[in-house]
């Protein structure tokens, strides 16, 4: 009996995602400079020096993407591979690496969808002036963007400015911020975030000038925050959490300004960033073409009953809310916040209603501690179920008229996790290495690879 296929729109971009620092390796090859993400996470945990060794397996990986049927590959550039030092002089070897990768993707009919900044800040710029804490970082980013936009014009049609500004500016390992005073560190976070937003807007305008046919947008860590109860104070707490964990950043990325609540909170806590004359013009005169959405789980908040503290991570836990457990979602080994597919529909509806921009899911996936079985395979029905349930929500949104133009699960191959190394695996393709033994990094297609291959070939899920 033939299965009925619920088709997605013609031209829907079926893809998969990685980031440069988590997949490439080759940290000291090809003229690459050091990045903040290159340091050791802890004893016995893999770092980024080899990662998934994509630097040496790139052609094999693209062949696997073509076999999978990908329409788009959401990838990242390592800024410090293209500009290794504080002079911001382009590195020909770094550009050549991405030339060969992008040209081969295009040869295989796969669109490269490039993220300029995915957590990895060039260490040379942190050493020179403190990285994103300093306005000089804006000019450095714009120089980097201009080189990329010009060099890859006509080959890269979609760009991401910054992946998850929330984490990119709050995690010390990403920013290189060594501030130990909790309040000053929090103030630094909002100052860095503001500088990122200015750099983004300059990049929006620059791309539209250099390559008017190309598109550009931010990728956010979408926050779906439920109130712990129907008490009005808990409902307000959930609103405050979404405002300060998502909307204040997207508001300035899309609208060029903070919401009244966000501005009031930042002033009240003496966190409002330092600005300069002319910033408003920069923020208001350009905007993104789309929003990328990273979504793994939802969260829950309640009225704050404890004193505000800024000495915890994440630093936004110091706001007008307290994050709390949600008993109605399914917890997993690596997801203590719980699986919540319906949250994807809820969050994307809110996002479109607020910003009225096309959207693409740029990350969505499930981690598991996997090993190759005795049969030489990796059986991952849990990942197939997770992706299926989230794709069902995207189908609902599309049927209702929401402009969602693509889906990229995280991740294409197993990548080195920012904190858990290779114990935590998300990939459709297994990378045969451990935290302590690099082995050959051989690629092994998981069951989810073959399943997703059929979804792409059918342009939809079987009912």
C-alpha positions, 0 to 999 in steps of 0.5 A, spaced: 500 500 500 502 506 497 503 512 503 500 518 502 505 524 502 503 531 505 507 535 500 511 541 502 511 547 497 515 547 490 522 549 491 522 548 499 529 548 501 531 542 505 538 542 508 542 541 514 547 545 518 554 545 521 558 551 524 565 552 522 568 551 529 564 545 531 566 541 524 572 544 521 578 542 525 585 544 521 585 549 527 593 551 525 592 549 518 592 554 511 594 560 515 588 560 520 589 564 526 586 562 533 579 563 535 576 564 542 573 557 541 579 554 540 581 553 547 580 546 551 573 545 554 576 541 560 580 534 561 577 528 557 573 532 552 574 533 545 576 541 543 575 544 536 582 542 533 580 537 529 573 537 531 569 532 525 575 534 521 571 537 515 577 541 513 580 534 510 573 531 509 570 536 505 569 533 499 567 526 502 562 530 506 559 534 500 558 527 496 554 525 502 550 531 502 549 530 494 547 523 496 542 525 501 539 530 496 540 537 500 538 543 496 541 547 501 547 547 506 547 552 512 555 552 513 559 557 517 566 561 515 571 561 520 573 569 521 580 567 523 581 563 517 579 568 512 582 574 517 587 571 521 590 577 525 588 584 527 590 587 521 584 584 518 588 582 511 585 577 508 588 570 508 588 567 501 589 560 503 583 561 507 579 564 502 581 558 497 579 553 502 572 556 502 572 557 494 573 549 493 568 547 498 563 552 495 564 551 488 564 543 489 557 545 493 554 548 487 557 543 482 553 538 486 547 543 485 547 545 493 546 552 495 551 554 500 548 558 505 553 562 509 554 564 516 559 569 517 559 569 525 557 563 529 560 564 536 568 564 534 571 571 535 578 572 532 583 571 538 587 577 535 581 582 535 580 580 543 587 581 544 588 587 540 582 591 543 577 587 547 573 584 541 566 586 541 566 590 547 570 595 543 566 599 537 573 598 533 570 591 532 564 593 528 569 596 523 573 589 523 566 585 522 564 590 516 571 589 513 570 581 514 563 582 511 566 586 505 571 581 503 566 575 503 560 579 500 565 581 494 569 575 493 563 570 493 558 574 489 554 570 485 556 564 488 553 565 495 545 568 495 544 567 502 548 570 508 547 570 516 550 575 519 550 572 526 548 566 529 544 566 536 546 573 538 544 571 545 549 566 546 554 569 542 555 575 547 553 572 553 558 566 553 565 568 556 568 562 551 565 566 545 567 573 547 573 572 550 571 577 556 575 576 562 571 580 567 569 577 573 564 582 577 557 579 575 554 586 574 560 589 570 560 582 566 552 583 564 553 590 562 559 588 558 554 583 555 549 588 553 554 593 550 557 587 546 550 585 543 549 593 541 555 593 537 553 586 534 547 589 532 550 596 529 555 591 525 549 587 523 545 593 520 552 595 516 552 588 513 545 588 511 546 595 507 553 593 505 550 586 502 544 590 498 549 595 495 554 589 493 550 584 491 542 586 490 540 579 488 543 576 495 539 576 501 541 576 509 538 576 515 540 574 523 539 567 526 536 567 533 535 562 538 528 562 538 525 562 546 518 560 547 517 561 554 510 558 558 508 561 564 508 556 570 501 558 571 495 562 569 497 567 575 498 574 572 504 575 575 507 568 572 504 570 565 508 577 565 514 573 567 514 569 561 513 575 557 519 578 560 523 572 559 521 572 552 523 580 551 530 579 554 532 572 551 529 574 544 525 580 542 530 585 545 535 583 540 531 581 534 527 588 535 534 592 534 536 587 528 529 588 525 526 594 527 533 598 529 530 599 536 529 596 543 522 595 545 519 600 551 520 594 556 527 592 554 530 599 554 526 601 561 529 594 564 536 596 561 536 603 564 533 601 571 539 596 572 544 601 569 546 596 563 544 601 557 549 600 552 553 607 550 551 609 544 554 614 539 551 620 534 549 617 528 547 610 531 540 611 530 541 612 522 545 606 522 540 602 525 534 605 522 536 605 515 537 598 513 534 591 515 534 584 514 531 580 508 529 574 513 530 571 520 533 564 521 530 560 527 534 555 531 529 551 536 530 545 540 526 546 546 521 551 550 522 553 557 518 556 563 518 562 567 514 564 574 514 570 578 521 572 581 521 571 588 528 570 589 533 577 589 536 578 583 543 575 582 548 576 576 553 571 578 549 565 574 549 563 567 546 564 563 546 571 565 539 573 563 537 569 569 537 576 573 531 579 570 524 580 572 523 572 571 525 566 574 526 560 569 523 554 572 521 546 570 515 544 566 512 538 568 509 537 561 514 536 556 519 530 555 526 530 558 531 527 554 539 525 556 541 532 553 535 536 553 533 537 561 528 543 558 524 537 554 522 536 547 516 540 545 514 540 537 508 544 538 513 550 541 516 551 534 509 552 531 507 557 537 514 561 537 514 562 529 507 564 529 509 569 534 515 571 531 512 572 524 506 576 527 511 581 530 516 582 525 513 580 518 519 577 515 520 570 511 523 565 516 527 558 515 529 553 520 536 553 521 537 549 527 533 543 530 535 537 532 536 531 538 542 529 541 544 522 543 550 518 546 551 514 540 556 508 538 556 504 532 552 497 533 555 490 532 552 491 525 556 497 523 550 501 523 547 507 527 540 506 529 536 512 531 529 512 531 528 517 536 532 522 532 527 520 526 521 521 531 523 528 533 524 531 526 518 528 524 514 531 529 517 538 528 516 538 521 509 536 522 508 543 525 512 547 520 507 543 515 501 546 519 504 553 519 505 553 511 498 550 510 496 556 514 500 561 510 506 563 514 512 564 509 517 558 511 522 557 506 526 552 508 528 547 514 535 545 516 536 540 522 542 540 526 547 537 524 549 534 518 555 530 521 556 529 528 560 536 530 564 537 537 559 540 542 561 546 545 561 543 552 560 536 551 565 534 546 563 528 542 559 524 547 553 529 545 551 527 538 546 530 533 548 528 526 545 525 520 552 522 519 556 519 525 563 521 525 567 515 528 571 518 533 571 519 541 573 525 545 580 521 547 581 518 540 581 521 533 581 515 529 580 516 522 573 520 523 570 515 518 563 517 516 557 512 517 550 514 515 545 513 520 538 511 519 536 518 520 540 519 514 536 514 509 529 517 512 531 524 511 533 522 504 526 519 502 523 526 505 527 530 501 526 526 495 518 526 496 518 533 498 514 531 504 512 527 510 509 520 509 502 520 512 
